[in-house]
Amino acid sequence: MRADRAYIPLSLFSLARTPVNPPLTHVEVRILGALAEKAVTTPDNYPLSLSALTAACNQTTNRDPVMQLDDDTVNEAIVTLRRRSFLRAIQPAGSRVTKYQHLLADALDLDAREIALLGVLMLRGPQTPGELHTRTARLAEFADTVDMESVLERLMTRDPLPLVTRLPKRAGQKEARYAHLLAGEVIVHEDTAGEGTGPIHNTSIGTSRIDELQREIESLRAEVADLRAQFDAFREEFR
């Protein structure tokens, strides 16, 4: 899987501010989510080696969507995350294997319960409070759903920018879902049956970049037209 951000037609881009600029790619989100999970669930094996981290990203359980990343793709994302101070590489004493640990607490000023909630959202996509309460039970302690929702509220009202958003209810759904904003603004498309087709993170590029892309497209079109004209002229010489 490529580390590209989700494709969205240019007409859907907005200039909304996001808590991480530029937004994280979906591979980077998966890496941080996996590290946040393993730091708590398998502390004896944490930090993770590249191979262990790739395996954690590709798990078929507790992951939505399931990914099939290779070591090169994960390593490429690791380099970017290190540069942005989201991740640290260490080499334990007596070992030649480099291992990796997340720096979410420092990078985003989060406590353990906030990391647990954000990590589950990064690994499993938008979820209801009930789902989040069940799935964070092994990562952090919440007295009840109300306690957990108070932490969600804190993540949604952070100053200057929120890390979590509440999504509109889908048709027939009793509970609202929550999603992280690390990969950009979340856009939910509705199909004709009224059910969501899943959230897409808008990476919110600026209008100058859109103008640049449009100019590049026009330039390419002109080059293609010129080549076509040259080919037609060449073909005419042999008629």
Disulfide bonds with the S-S distance in Angstrom:
none
